[in-house]
Amino acid sequence: MNISVILVNAITDMNYGFANAAALIMILLGIVILLLINKLFRMNEPVW
């Protein structure tokens, strides 16, 4: 299952603690992916 589907199912089942944990994992994964892309493509370095 997708993590977003897990989040929606947890909210609809009124399991708010699990929904908060799933949302936190989504946020952390997003930050890690952004940092990886930033390091991979070296967006902070000048071209010349």
N, C-alpha and C positions, 0 to 999 in steps of 0.2 A: 504494500500500500504506500501511497504517497504521504509525505509528512503533513501536507496541507489537508488531506482527507482525514488523517488521524486527528488533526486539530479540530476540524469541523465535527467529527463524530464525538470527540470528547466534550465539546461544547453542547451539542444537542443531547448528550446523555447526562448533562449537568455534572460532569466530572471536571470541575474547574481546576483542581490541582494538576491533573494530568494535562489539561489544555495549556496551563501556564508553562509546564515543563516542555511541552512540544513547541510552544511559541519561542521559548528561550533557545532551544536547539536550532530552530529556524533562523533566529537572529544571529547566533554564533556561527552557524554555517555560512550565512551571508557575509559576515565580516571576514571570515577566513578566506572565502572565495575572492572577495574584493582585494584583500591583501596579496593573495597569490597572483591575481591578474596584474596588480600594480608592480610587483617584483618581477614578474615574467616579462612584461613589456617595458619596464623601466620608464614609467611615465613621469617621474620626478626629475629625470636627467635632461639637460638641454641637448638639442640635436647636434650642435657644433661645439 
